Amino acid sequence: MTQRNFRIGFLIALVVTTWALLTSSASVDGFTFLPDKIWHALAFAILTGLLLGSMVIPRYAIAALGMLIYGVAMEAIQQQLGDRVGEPGDMVANGVGIVIGVFAYFGITTYRLRNPRQ
């Protein structure tokens, strides 16, 4: 995948995640086949991995901090919405997802460097 593809994927995932976090809770009821915290961790793992892939030189701390700020902002905004609630547990799930995303990206890139396609 090229950096351009990672950037496009990141922007699409960011829009979808922002919509899911800020829209009416009734709009996302169809996604209840997984627990809420799993969705949070999964979304932030994907976002973090795509963000790292879109960087010219992956800066793990900058990507993690940026995703953490985004997660805190989304939870703060949810507090202002009528039918959404920002929860500390969601922040923990977001953080777990960020860590998973960093390690997954690092693991995949390390594997690819050690095992180039032949």
Sequence and secondary structure as in RCSB ss.txt:
>XXXX:A:sequence
MTQRNFRIGFLIALVVTTWALLTSSASVDGFTFLPDKIWHALAFAILTGLLLGSMVIPRYAIAALGMLIYGVAME
AIQQQLGDRVGEPGDMVANGVGIVIGVFAYFGITTYRLRNPRQ
>XXXX:A:secstr
  HHHHHHHHHHHHHHHHHHHHS GGGGGGGTTS HHHHHHHHHHHHHHHHHHHSSS  HHHHHHHHHHHHHHHH
HHHHHSSS    HHHHHHHHHHHHHHHHHHHHHHHHHHHS   
